[in-house]
Amino acid sequence: PGRLTFHKTMTDLQVVRLKPNQYIHVLDNNSNVARLLVGPDTFTRKDHERVLFQPLPFVNIPPRHYCRIKNPVVRNEDGTPKIDALDQVKLRLGEDEIRFEQEPFPLYPGEELTQEDGRKINQLKVIPRDSALLLKALRDGEDGDRKFQAGDEWLFKGPGTYIPRVDVAEQQRITATIINPNEALRLRARQAFTGDDGVERQVGEEWLLMMIGNYLPRVEEEVVGKVKARVLTERVALQLESTRTSVDAYGTERKSGSQWLVTYQNSPTHIPNVYEKVVREVPLTTLTDRQWCVIQDPVDAKLQPRLGAKEVRKGECSFFLHPGEKLVGGIQEVVVLSAEEALLLKANESHVDGDIKRTPGDKWMIKGPCDYIPPVEVDIIERRRAMAMDENEGVYVRDVKTGKVRAVIGESYMLSPTEELWEKELPAVVEELLQRPSGSKHSIKDGQQSLKPRDKTRVVRFSVQHNAACQIYDYSSRQRRIIFGPDMVMLQPDESFTVVSLSGDKPKTPNVIKSLQLMMGPDFMTDIIVVETSDHARLSLKLSYNWGFTVDKSNQEAAAEMFSVPDFVGDACKTIASRIRGAVAAEGFDSFHRNSARIIRCAVFGVDAEGHVKDSFKFEANHLYITNIDIQSVEPVDQKTRDSLQKSVQMAIEITTKSKEASARHEAERLEQQAKGMLERQIIKDKANAEEARKQFLELQAETEQIEAAGTAIAEAKARAESAKIECESELQQAQLRAEAQKIASDAELSHLKEKRTAEVEYQKRLNALEVARSQQLAEIEAKKFADTVDSIGTATLRDIASAGPEMQAKLLEGLGLKGYLITDGSTPINLFNTAKGLVGPNNLQLGAPE
């Protein structure tokens, strides 16, 4: 779109000004020939001419750069372009030309500047050391001494700068591969050739190059990848598999598919060959002196597998599993048997065990204490331990030869080789009842209970509660035994419990209660029955029966009769209910309502010859006794009967209530009249008593006033005398106290003054002592200082100092030539006695010229 817009603009312009190093193409519409115009120039366009594009800069190729020109012009020997008969430049159509560093140049009409890698001007490729450029010939040609044909490939190795050619294509840049220690380079032949080592390589053949350093592959080679060496240690080996018949790195011929181990003894490191496949790393198997293992399909001395064989290896030892060998069961510890343990063994093939010949299938036991490692001909079936059992514990044991099952109870027992533990199966209901505390279950009240797994080899135990009986049946001897509680039941292999199924709930429903034991009572059971009177009144009776079993526990036959009735509760309730229904059917409603208790008891217990109700009712079949009946409620079943009964009860209650109210009211009136008479009589007595008391009060009051007047006079006289006495005593005591106080004050002041004077004396003494001590210490210090000064100066120095003054004075006067001189102001008196000394003194010495 931009170029079309520019065409329109250039068409409108008549003059085009070209700068230096700019060019345009002008098309002559008459001859349809385009020509090149370069600047600097000013071009005036004619009407039949058209400028094809805006002014473009010359193509500038910097140093070490190049460009590719498509359809280049044909040039003469002097480098000028050839012109054809139509006055246009000749082009090599379909050809390319590569131009390198030169002066800037324009493009002739038809020439195109192509792009490489998105750029029109490209930098020459510099190939560094250990690199190469893969080249491919596009046509036949030659490059110096090299002649090539189309399709040939070769490498341009660095270091160097590659000069591109139009007849050679750049394929890719190849970089040398660094081969580190413990590495190899895997190569593949791209074509058949003979390598530098003289080995002929076929197309697709692969090999390893083992060297250290940089390797630049040939043009016939391609790098597949690096192969790292596998590090072998004393605890790790390498299992290899040959994919082709070849000779390995250690000079051993390996058949295709064969496997072998490479260990640390062969080499610390191993680089798998191209025909070797690493199957796995094999760890070192180490056995201590307390371990052993079984090797299946072990290899022989020639490393050939012995298929189907087994070998026991005992510690201490270390080994690698060769290909084909299998460790059966892993590393196992030596079997240590204590005195209470044994091993059950089985021979899997014929062998001689010491002096005993074992055949396949033989079983025997080895008892401790000992250590045991089984040979390959022997299998360990199980480890057995002596079972220590209390007198209430046991197990079921079966002899596998005879099939006989027995119970071993209350002893320490170890199974023999022909014995095994036998599991006793029990019905599901018995399993559930055994796990309940009382051995019974109420199907309505008791919910479902999760069953704990029972060790079926243990003897089944059940605790029979106090005053209960349990029946055990032996199927082998077809006998039964009754066990009375409290006792412990232990079942023999052929014995089972008799499950008691009783009726329950109200009214009684069959098979509600399941139990392993039969409670002998005394206890009670409650039932609801419906009866009908002679006047067809239907009543619901809720009755409770006291029951119990009476049986001789030492007599098994009599005790077994308790279990002769499967459901004694349902049977007893039905029997009693039938008797009660028959007795009530002969009575009317009113009669039964008044005498219900007697009617029911007579119906159940019966009447003796004298007409008295008997005390109990016995069931002869199972020795069950009913000793009492409690009528808990009587309710009519029919609604009309219930309403009439309720109405009659209400009327009876109302009559009784009114009668009691009248009697109470009469009694209350009688009591009220009696109380009133007693009250009036009491009032009269109280008034007489009050008058008598008032009389006594007045007499006492007069006597009291008399006594009070006499007492007042006596008290006043005593009080005045006592007051005077107290005043005198008080003044005397005050005088004594004042004298004592003055004495105490004087003594205190004297004591204080005495202590003060004593303290002052003591203070002055201590102050004087301190002053004396201070003076002594100062004197000692001065003496020590003077002694130290004298010692430091020395006697000679002191002597010199003492004689230095007179000697200096003499020498001074001698040096001046004067006997002495005096300087004065004339107004100050002169002390002639000290004149000479003052003149020559060290502080008063003044020098001056004589006058």
C-alpha positions in Angstrom: 0.0 0.0 0.0 2.9 2.4 0.8 4.5 1.8 -2.6 1.2 2.4 -4.5 0.8 5.6 -2.6 4.4 6.6 -3.6 3.7 5.7 -7.2 0.9 8.1 -7.3 3.1 10.7 -5.7 6.0 10.1 -8.1 3.7 10.2 -11.1 2.5 13.6 -10.0 6.1 14.8 -9.6 7.9 15.9 -12.7 11.4 16.4 -11.2 13.2 13.8 -8.9 16.3 15.0 -7.1 18.8 12.2 -6.3 21.3 12.6 -3.6 24.8 11.0 -3.7 24.6 7.2 -3.4 21.0 7.1 -4.3 19.3 5.5 -7.2 16.0 4.9 -8.9 14.6 2.8 -11.7 12.7 4.5 -14.5 10.4 2.6 -16.8 9.9 3.7 -20.4 6.3 2.9 -21.1 6.9 3.1 -24.9 9.6 0.4 -25.0 8.8 -1.2 -21.6 12.4 -1.1 -20.7 13.6 0.0 -17.2 16.9 1.8 -16.7 19.0 2.8 -13.7 19.6 6.4 -12.6 22.1 7.2 -9.9 22.8 10.4 -8.0 23.8 13.0 -7.5 21.4 14.1 -10.3 18.2 15.8 -11.1 15.8 13.8 -13.2 12.9 15.4 -15.1 10.3 12.9 -15.9 8.8 12.7 -19.3 5.2 11.8 -19.9 5.9 8.3 -21.2 8.2 7.5 -18.3 7.4 6.3 -14.8 9.5 6.2 -11.7 9.1 2.7 -10.2 10.0 3.5 -6.5 11.3 6.3 -4.4 15.0 7.0 -4.2 16.9 4.2 -2.4 20.4 4.2 -0.9 23.2 2.2 -2.5 23.8 -1.3 -1.1 26.7 -0.9 1.4 28.6 -4.0 2.5 30.8 -3.5 5.5 34.1 -5.4 6.1 33.6 -9.1 6.8 30.0 -9.0 5.6 28.3 -10.3 2.4 25.0 -10.2 0.6 23.2 -12.5 -1.8 21.9 -11.0 -5.1 19.2 -12.9 -7.0 19.2 -12.6 -10.8 22.5 -10.7 -11.0 23.6 -8.8 -14.2 26.0 -10.3 -16.7 29.2 -8.3 -16.7 31.9 -7.8 -19.2 35.6 -8.5 -18.6 36.0 -4.9 -17.4 33.1 -5.3 -14.9 30.6 -3.3 -16.8 27.1 -4.8 -17.3 26.2 -6.2 -20.7 23.5 -4.4 -22.6 21.3 -6.4 -25.1 19.7 -5.1 -28.3 16.8 -3.6 -26.5 19.1 -1.4 -24.5 18.5 -3.3 -21.2 21.0 -5.1 -19.0 21.3 -8.8 -19.3 20.5 -10.9 -16.2 21.4 -14.4 -15.1 17.9 -15.4 -14.3 17.5 -18.0 -11.6 21.1 -17.5 -10.5 22.5 -16.1 -7.3 25.6 -14.1 -6.7 27.3 -13.4 -3.4 29.0 -10.1 -3.1 31.5 -9.2 -0.4 33.1 -6.0 0.9 33.3 -3.4 -1.9 32.2 0.1 -2.7 28.5 0.9 -2.3 26.6 -0.1 -5.5 23.0 0.2 -6.8 20.8 -2.7 -7.9 20.1 -2.9 -11.6 16.5 -3.5 -12.8 15.7 -7.1 -12.2 18.2 -7.7 -9.4 16.9 -8.5 -5.9 18.6 -8.4 -2.6 17.5 -11.6 -0.8 17.3 -12.1 3.0 19.1 -14.7 5.1 18.0 -15.2 8.7 15.8 -12.1 8.4 18.7 -9.8 7.3 19.8 -8.6 3.9 23.5 -7.9 4.9 25.0 -10.8 6.8 28.2 -11.2 8.7 30.7 -13.8 7.6 30.6 -16.9 9.9 33.6 -17.4 12.1 34.1 -21.0 13.0 35.9 -21.4 16.3 38.3 -24.1 17.4 36.7 -27.5 18.0 33.8 -26.6 15.7 33.0 -27.2 12.1 30.4 -26.3 9.5 28.7 -29.1 7.6 28.6 -28.2 3.9 26.7 -29.8 1.0 27.3 -29.3 -2.7 24.4 -28.1 -4.7 26.0 -28.7 -8.0 29.3 -30.0 -9.4 32.2 -27.8 -8.9 35.6 -27.4 -7.4 37.1 -25.4 -4.5 40.8 -25.1 -4.9 42.2 -28.6 -5.1 38.9 -30.1 -4.0 36.5 -31.3 -6.7 33.0 -32.1 -5.7 29.8 -33.3 -7.1 26.2 -32.4 -6.3 25.2 -34.0 -3.0 28.7 -34.3 -1.6 29.2 -33.3 2.0 32.3 -32.2 3.9 33.3 -30.3 6.9 34.8 -26.8 7.2 36.8 -27.1 10.4 37.7 -24.1 12.6 39.4 -22.0 13.5 38.6 -19.9 10.4 36.2 -17.7 8.6 33.9 -19.4 6.1 33.4 -17.7 2.8 30.0 -18.7 1.4 29.6 -20.0 -2.1 26.4 -20.1 -4.2 27.0 -23.8 -5.2 27.5 -24.9 -1.5 24.7 -25.0 1.1 25.4 -24.7 4.8 23.7 -27.7 6.6 24.5 -27.2 10.3 27.2 -26.2 12.7 28.9 -29.1 14.5 30.5 -28.6 17.9 33.1 -31.0 19.3 31.8 -33.2 22.1 33.8 -33.2 25.3 34.5 -36.7 26.6 35.2 -36.7 30.3 36.8 -39.4 32.3 34.6 -42.5 32.7 32.6 -41.5 29.7 32.4 -42.7 26.1 30.9 -41.3 22.9 28.4 -43.4 21.1 28.7 -42.9 17.3 26.6 -44.1 14.3 27.8 -44.4 10.7 25.7 -42.3 8.3 27.3 -44.0 5.4 29.9 -46.7 4.8 33.5 -45.6 5.3 36.8 -46.6 6.7 37.8 -44.9 10.0 41.1 -43.5 11.0 41.8 -46.7 12.9 41.4 -48.7 9.7 38.1 -50.3 10.7 35.4 -50.4 8.0 32.1 -49.1 9.2 28.7 -50.0 7.6 25.7 -47.7 7.4 23.8 -47.7 10.7 26.6 -49.4 12.6 27.2 -48.1 16.1 30.3 -48.2 18.2 31.9 -46.5 21.2 34.7 -44.0 21.1 36.7 -44.2 24.4 39.0 -41.3 24.8 39.4 -38.2 27.0 39.2 -34.8 25.4 37.3 -33.1 22.6 36.1 -35.1 19.6 34.7 -33.6 16.4 32.8 -36.3 14.5 33.5 -36.9 10.8 31.0 -36.1 8.2 30.2 -39.9 7.9 29.5 -40.1 11.6 26.8 -38.8 13.8 26.7 -38.6 17.6 24.1 -40.7 19.2 24.9 -39.7 22.8 27.2 -40.1 25.7 27.5 -43.3 27.7 28.5 -42.8 31.3 30.5 -45.5 33.1 28.7 -47.4 35.8 30.7 -47.3 39.0 31.2 -50.7 40.6 32.0 -51.2 44.2 32.6 -54.1 46.4 28.9 -54.2 47.3 27.4 -53.5 43.8 27.8 -55.6 40.6 26.4 -55.1 37.1 24.3 -57.6 35.3 24.6 -57.3 31.5 22.9 -59.0 28.6 24.4 -59.3 25.1 22.1 -58.2 22.3 24.5 -59.6 19.7 27.3 -62.0 19.6 30.4 -60.0 20.3 33.6 -59.9 22.4 33.3 -57.8 25.6 35.9 -55.4 27.0 37.6 -58.1 28.9 38.2 -60.4 25.9 35.4 -62.9 26.6 33.1 -63.9 23.7 29.4 -63.3 24.6 26.6 -65.0 22.7 23.5 -63.2 21.8 21.0 -63.2 24.8 23.6 -64.4 27.3 23.9 -62.7 30.6 26.8 -62.3 33.0 28.1 -60.2 35.9 30.7 -57.5 36.0 32.1 -57.0 39.4 34.7 -54.8 41.1 37.3 -57.5 40.6 36.9 -57.1 36.8 37.0 -53.3 36.8 36.2 -50.4 39.1 34.1 -48.9 36.4 32.4 -50.3 33.3 31.1 -48.6 30.2 28.4 -50.8 28.6 29.2 -51.6 25.0 26.6 -50.9 22.2 25.8 -54.6 22.2 25.4 -54.8 25.9 22.2 -54.0 27.8 22.3 -53.2 31.5 19.7 -55.5 33.1 20.0 -54.3 36.7 22.4 -53.5 39.5 23.0 -56.6 41.7 23.6 -55.8 45.4 26.0 -57.8 47.4 24.2 -60.5 49.5 25.8 -60.8 52.9 25.1 -63.5 55.4 26.1 -63.3 59.0 27.0 -66.4 61.1 23.3 -66.5 62.2 21.8 -66.4 58.7 21.3 -68.7 55.7 19.5 -68.7 52.4 18.4 -71.0 49.6 19.6 -70.4 46.0 17.5 -71.8 43.2 19.1 -72.7 39.9 22.7 -72.0 41.2 25.6 -71.8 38.7 28.5 -74.2 38.7 32.2 -73.5 38.6 31.9 -72.6 34.8 29.1 -70.2 35.6 26.6 -72.5 33.9 23.2 -72.6 35.7 22.1 -75.9 37.2 18.4 -75.6 36.4 16.0 -77.2 38.9 18.7 -77.5 41.6 18.8 -75.8 45.0 21.7 -74.9 47.2 21.8 -73.8 50.9 24.4 -71.2 51.7 25.3 -70.5 55.3 27.0 -67.5 56.8 29.5 -66.0 57.3 29.8 -65.2 53.5 29.1 -62.6 50.8 28.2 -63.2 47.2 26.5 -61.8 44.1 23.5 -63.6 42.6 24.5 -64.6 39.1 22.0 -64.4 36.2 19.4 -67.1 36.6 20.0 -67.5 40.3 17.0 -66.8 42.6 17.0 -66.2 46.3 14.1 -68.3 47.6 12.4 -66.9 50.7 15.0 -64.2 51.2 17.7 -64.2 53.8 16.5 -66.2 56.8 17.7 -66.3 60.4 19.0 -69.4 62.0 16.0 -71.1 63.7 16.7 -71.0 67.5 14.6 -73.3 69.5 14.0 -73.1 73.2 13.3 -76.0 75.5 9.5 -75.4 74.9 9.7 -75.2 71.1 10.0 -77.6 68.2 10.0 -77.7 64.4 7.6 -79.8 62.4 9.6 -80.9 59.3 8.7 -82.7 56.1 10.9 -84.4 53.6 10.4 -83.3 50.0 12.8 -85.8 48.5 14.7 -88.9 49.6 17.8 -88.3 51.7 19.7 -89.6 54.7 19.4 -87.7 57.9 22.2 -89.0 60.1 21.5 -92.7 60.5 17.8 -92.3 59.4 16.7 -92.6 55.8 14.0 -90.1 55.0 11.5 -90.7 52.1 9.3 -87.9 50.5 6.4 -87.1 52.7 7.9 -88.2 56.0 7.2 -85.9 58.9 9.2 -85.6 62.1 10.0 -83.0 64.8 13.1 -81.5 66.1 12.9 -80.3 69.7 14.9 -77.6 71.4 17.0 -76.3 72.8 19.1 -76.1 69.6 19.9 -74.2 66.4 18.6 -75.5 63.1 19.2 -74.8 59.4 17.1 -77.0 57.1 18.7 -78.6 54.1 17.2 -78.3 50.7 15.6 -81.7 51.0 13.5 -80.6 54.0 10.7 -78.2 54.3 9.7 -76.5 57.6 6.0 -76.9 58.0 5.5 -74.9 61.2 7.1 -73.9 64.4 5.4 -75.4 67.4 5.5 -74.3 71.0 4.4 -76.1 74.1 1.0 -74.8 75.2 0.8 -74.1 78.9 -2.8 -74.4 80.0 -4.5 -73.8 83.3 -6.9 -76.3 84.8 -9.8 -74.4 83.1 -8.1 -74.2 79.7 -7.7 -76.7 76.9 -7.3 -77.4 73.2 -8.8 -79.8 70.7 -6.2 -82.2 69.2 -6.8 -84.5 66.3 -4.6 -87.4 65.3 -4.2 -87.2 61.5 -3.6 -90.9 61.2 -6.6 -92.2 63.2 -8.8 -89.1 62.9 -9.6 -89.3 66.6 -10.2 -85.9 68.3 -9.7 -85.4 72.0 -9.5 -82.5 74.4 -6.3 -81.8 76.3 -7.1 -79.8 79.4 -5.0 -78.4 82.3 -1.5 -79.4 81.3 1.5 -78.2 79.2 1.2 -80.0 75.9 3.1 -80.0 72.6 1.6 -81.6 69.5 3.3 -84.7 68.1 4.2 -85.0 64.4 0.9 -86.8 63.7 -1.3 -84.4 65.6 -2.8 -81.1 64.7 -5.2 -78.6 66.3 -8.8 -79.2 65.5 -11.4 -76.5 65.2 -14.8 -77.1 66.8 -17.7 -75.5 65.0 -20.7 -74.2 66.9 -24.1 -73.0 65.7 -24.4 -69.3 65.2 -26.9 -68.9 68.1 -24.5 -70.7 70.5 -21.6 -68.5 69.3 -23.7 -65.4 70.1 -24.9 -66.7 73.5 -21.3 -67.6 74.6 -20.2 -63.9 74.2 -23.1 -62.6 76.3 -22.5 -62.2 80.1 -25.5 -64.3 81.2 -25.5 -66.7 78.3 -29.0 -65.6 77.3 -30.6 -63.2 74.8 -34.0 -61.4 74.7 -34.8 -61.0 71.1 -37.0 -57.9 71.7 -35.0 -56.1 74.5 -31.5 -57.0 73.5 -30.1 -55.5 70.3 -27.6 -57.0 67.9 -24.1 -57.5 69.2 -20.9 -57.6 67.1 -19.3 -61.0 67.6 -15.6 -61.3 68.4 -13.7 -64.0 66.6 -13.3 -67.1 68.7 -10.2 -69.3 68.7 -12.0 -72.5 67.5 -9.1 -74.7 68.6 -9.6 -73.8 72.2 -11.9 -75.8 74.4 -15.3 -74.1 74.6 -15.9 -72.9 78.1 -19.1 -71.5 79.7 -19.7 -70.3 83.3 -22.9 -71.6 84.7 -24.4 -69.0 87.1 -25.5 -69.7 90.7 -28.9 -71.5 90.9 -28.9 -72.4 87.3 -28.5 -75.6 85.3 -27.0 -76.4 81.9 -27.5 -79.5 79.9 -24.6 -80.9 77.8 -25.3 -83.6 75.2 -22.6 -86.0 73.9 -23.5 -87.2 70.4 -20.9 -90.0 70.4 -22.1 -91.7 73.5 -25.7 -90.3 73.2 -25.7 -89.3 76.8 -26.4 -86.1 78.5 -25.2 -84.5 81.7 -26.6 -81.7 83.8 -24.3 -79.2 85.4 -25.5 -77.0 88.3 -24.0 -73.6 89.0 -21.8 -72.1 90.0 -19.5 -74.2 87.8 -17.4 -74.1 84.7 -18.5 -76.1 81.6 -15.8 -77.4 79.2 -17.1 -79.1 76.1 -15.5 -82.3 74.8 -15.1 -82.6 71.0 -18.5 -84.5 70.6 -20.5 -82.4 73.1 -22.8 -79.5 72.5 -25.0 -77.2 74.5 -28.8 -77.6 74.8 -30.2 -74.2 73.8 -33.2 -73.3 75.9 -35.9 -71.5 73.9 -38.4 -69.8 76.2 -41.5 -67.6 75.7 -41.2 -64.0 76.6 -42.8 -60.5 76.5 -46.4 -59.8 77.6 -48.5 -61.5 76.6 -46.2 -64.5 76.1 -44.7 -65.0 72.7 -42.8 -68.2 71.8 -39.0 -68.3 71.2 -38.3 -64.8 72.5 -35.6 -65.8 75.0 -32.6 -68.0 74.0 -30.3 -69.2 76.8 -27.6 -71.8 77.4 -28.6 -72.3 81.0 -31.9 -72.8 82.8 -32.5 -70.6 85.8 -34.0 -72.6 88.7 -35.7 -69.7 90.5 -37.3 -68.5 92.6 -38.4 -65.9 90.2 -41.5 -64.4 88.7 -43.1 -64.2 85.3 -45.9 -61.9 84.1 -48.6 -62.7 81.6 -51.7 -61.0 80.2 -54.7 -63.2 79.6 -58.3 -62.4 78.4 -61.2 -64.1 80.3 -65.0 -64.0 79.9 -67.5 -64.1 82.7 -70.8 -65.9 82.7 -72.6 -62.6 81.7 -70.2 -62.3 78.7 -68.0 -59.6 80.2 -64.5 -59.9 78.7 -61.7 -58.9 81.0 -58.0 -58.5 80.5 -56.0 -59.8 83.5 -52.3 -59.0 84.1 -51.0 -61.7 86.4 -47.6 -62.3 87.9 -46.5 -65.8 89.0 -43.8 -66.7 91.4 -42.1 -69.9 90.3 -39.2 -72.2 91.0 -37.7 -75.6 90.3 -37.4 -78.2 93.1 -35.1 -81.1 92.1 -32.5 -83.3 93.7 -29.2 -82.1 92.1 -27.5 -85.4 92.9 -30.0 -87.3 90.7 -29.1 -86.7 87.1 -32.3 -88.4 85.8 -34.5 -86.2 87.9 -32.4 -83.1 87.0 -32.8 -84.0 83.3 -36.6 -83.8 83.7 -36.3 -80.0 84.0 -35.3 -79.9 80.4 -38.1 -82.3 79.3 -40.4 -79.4 78.6 -38.6 -77.2 76.0 -40.6 -74.0 76.9 -41.6 -74.3 80.5 -42.6 -70.6 80.6 -45.1 -70.9 77.7 -46.4 -74.3 79.0 -47.0 -73.0 82.5 -48.6 -69.8 81.4 -51.0 -71.6 79.0 -51.9 -74.1 81.7 -52.6 -71.5 84.3 -54.5 -69.3 81.8 -56.8 -72.3 80.9 -57.6 -72.9 84.6 -58.4 -69.2 85.2 -60.6 -69.0 82.1 -62.6 -72.0 83.3 -63.1 -70.6 86.8 -64.0 -67.1 85.6 -66.5 -68.5 83.0 -68.6 -69.8 85.9 -68.8 -66.5 87.7 -70.7 -63.3 86.9 -69.0 -59.9 86.5 -70.1 -58.5 89.8 -69.1 -61.7 91.7 -65.7 -61.9 90.0 -65.2 -58.2 90.5 -65.7 -58.6 94.3 -63.9 -62.0 94.7 -61.3 -62.0 91.8 -58.3 -62.8 94.0 -59.9 -65.8 95.6 -61.4 -67.1 92.4 -58.1 -67.0 90.6 -56.1 -68.6 93.4 -58.6 -71.4 93.8 -58.6 -72.0 90.1 -54.8 -72.3 90.0 -53.8 -73.8 93.4 -57.0 -75.7 94.1 -58.8 -76.3 97.4 -58.0 -79.0 100.0 -60.6 -81.1 101.8 -61.2 -78.4 104.4 -61.9 -75.8 101.8 -58.6 -73.9 102.2 -56.7 -72.7 99.2 -53.5 -74.7 98.6 -50.1 -73.0 98.8 -48.6 -74.0 95.5 -49.2 -75.7 92.2 -46.7 -78.3 90.8 -46.0 -79.4 87.3 -44.9 -83.0 87.6 -43.3 -83.2 84.2 -40.5 -80.8 85.0 -40.8 -80.3 88.8 -41.9 -76.6 88.3 -43.7 -75.0 91.3 -46.0 -72.0 91.2 -46.0 -70.6 94.7 -47.9 -67.3 94.4 -50.1 -65.2 92.0 -50.2 -61.4 92.0 -53.1 -59.8 90.2 -51.6 -56.6 89.0 -54.6 -55.2 87.0 -58.1 -56.2 85.8 -59.4 -54.2 82.8 -62.5 -54.9 80.7 -61.9 -55.6 77.1 -65.3 -54.4 75.9 -65.8 -50.7 75.9 -69.4 -50.8 77.2 -68.4 -53.0 80.1 -65.5 -50.7 80.8 -67.9 -47.7 80.8 -70.4 -49.4 83.1 -67.7 -50.5 85.5 -66.3 -47.1 85.6 -69.8 -45.6 86.2 -70.4 -48.0 89.1 -67.0 -47.3 90.6 -67.7 -43.6 90.4 -71.2 -44.0 92.1 -69.6 -46.1 94.9 -67.0 -43.5 95.3 -69.5 -40.8 95.4 -71.7 -42.6 98.0 -68.8 -43.3 100.2 -67.6 -39.8 99.9 -71.0 -38.3 100.9 -71.3 -40.7 103.9 -67.8 -39.8 105.1 -68.7 -36.1 104.6 -71.8 -36.4 106.8 -70.0 -38.3 109.6 -67.2 -35.7 109.5 -69.6 -32.8 109.7 -71.5 -34.3 112.7 -68.2 -35.0 114.5 -67.1 -31.5 113.8 -70.2 -30.0 115.2 -69.9 -32.2 118.3 -66.3 -31.2 118.8 -67.2 -27.6 118.3 -69.9 -27.5 121.1 -67.5 -29.4 123.4 -64.8 -26.9 122.7 -67.1 -23.9 123.3 -68.1 -25.3 126.8 -64.5 -25.9 127.7 -63.6 -22.5 126.5 -66.1 -20.7 128.7 -65.1 -22.7 131.7 -61.5 -21.9 131.1 -62.4 -18.2 130.8 -64.0 -18.2 134.3 -61.0 -20.0 135.8 -58.6 -17.5 134.2 -60.5 -14.5 135.6 -60.4 -15.9 139.2 -56.7 -16.7 138.8 -56.1 -13.2 137.4 -57.8 -11.5 140.5 -55.8 -13.6 142.9 -52.6 -12.7 141.0 -53.6 -9.0 141.1 -54.0 -9.2 144.9 -50.6 -10.7 145.3 -49.1 -8.1 143.0 -50.4 -5.1 145.0 -49.1 -6.6 148.3 -45.7 -7.1 146.7 -45.8 -3.6 145.3 -46.3 -2.0 148.8 -43.6 -4.1 150.3 -41.3 -3.2 147.5 -41.8 0.6 148.0 -41.0 0.3 151.7 -37.9 -1.6 151.1 -36.9 0.8 148.3 -37.2 3.9 150.6 -35.1 2.3 153.4 -32.5 1.2 150.9 -32.3 4.6 149.3 -31.5 6.3 152.7 -28.9 3.7 153.7 -27.3 3.9 150.2 -27.0 7.7 150.3 -25.2 7.7 153.7 -22.9 4.9 152.7 -22.2 6.7 149.4 -21.2 10.0 151.2 -18.9 8.2 153.6 -17.3 6.2 150.8 -16.9 9.3 148.7 -15.0 11.2 151.5 -12.8 8.2 152.0 -12.1 7.9 148.3 -11.2 11.6 148.0 -8.6 11.4 150.9 -7.1 8.3 149.5 -7.0 9.9 146.1 -5.1 13.0 147.3 -2.6 10.8 149.3 -1.9 8.8 146.2 -1.5 11.9 144.1 1.1 13.3 146.6 3.0 10.0 146.5 2.9 9.9 142.7 4.2 13.5 142.4 7.1 12.7 144.8 8.0 9.6 142.9 7.8 11.5 139.5 10.1 14.3 140.8 12.5 11.7 142.1 12.5 9.8 138.8 13.0 13.1 136.9 16.0 14.1 139.1 17.6 10.7 138.8 17.1 10.8 135.0 18.6 14.3 134.7 21.6 13.3 136.9 22.1 10.1 135.0 22.0 12.0 131.7 24.5 14.6 132.9 26.8 11.9 134.2 26.7 10.0 130.9 27.2 13.2 129.0 30.3 14.1 131.0 31.6 10.5 130.7 31.0 10.6 126.9 32.9 14.0 126.6 35.8 12.6 128.6 35.9 9.5 126.5 35.7 11.6 123.3 38.5 13.8 124.4 40.7 10.8 125.3 40.1 9.2 121.9 40.7 12.6 120.1 44.0 13.0 122.0 45.0 9.5 121.2 44.3 10.0 117.6 46.3 13.3 117.6 49.2 11.6 119.3 49.1 8.8 116.8 48.9 11.3 114.0 51.9 13.2 115.3 53.9 10.0 115.7 53.1 8.9 112.2 54.0 12.3 110.8 57.3 12.3 112.7 58.0 8.8 111.5 57.3 9.9 108.0 59.5 13.0 108.2 62.2 10.9 109.8 62.0 8.3 107.2 61.8 10.9 104.4 64.9 12.7 105.8 66.7 9.4 106.2 65.7 8.4 102.6 66.8 11.8 101.3 70.2 11.6 103.1 70.7 8.0 101.9 69.8 9.0 98.3 72.1 12.0 98.2 75.0 10.4 100.0 77.6 11.7 102.5 79.9 13.0 99.8 77.2 15.0 98.1 76.2 16.6 101.4 79.8 17.4 102.1 80.1 19.1 98.7 76.9 21.0 99.2 78.0 22.3 102.6 81.3 23.5 101.2 80.0 24.8 97.9 78.8 28.2 99.3 82.0 29.6 100.8 84.1 28.2 98.0 81.9 29.9 95.4 82.0 33.2 97.2 85.8 33.1 97.4 86.2 32.2 93.8 83.8 35.0 92.7 85.6 37.6 94.6 88.9 36.3 93.4 87.7 36.4 89.8 86.5 40.0 90.1 89.7 41.2 91.7 87.7 42.7 94.5 87.8 42.2 98.1 84.1 43.1 98.2 81.7 45.9 97.2 78.4 47.3 98.4 75.6 48.8 96.5 73.0 50.9 98.4 70.6 53.7 97.8 71.9 55.8 100.7 68.7 55.7 102.8 68.6 52.1 104.0 70.7 51.1 107.0 73.4 48.5 106.4 74.0 45.5 108.6 77.7 45.2 108.4 77.7 41.9 110.1 75.9 40.2 107.2 77.3 42.3 104.4 79.7 39.9 103.1 77.3 37.1 103.2 74.6 39.1 101.6 76.8 40.1 98.8 77.8 36.5 97.9 74.5 34.8 98.7 72.9 32.7 95.9 69.7 34.8 96.1 71.1 38.3 96.6 74.1 38.1 94.2 74.2 41.1 91.8 76.9 41.7 89.3 77.8 45.2 88.0 80.6 47.4 86.9 82.4 49.2 89.7 81.8 52.9 90.1 
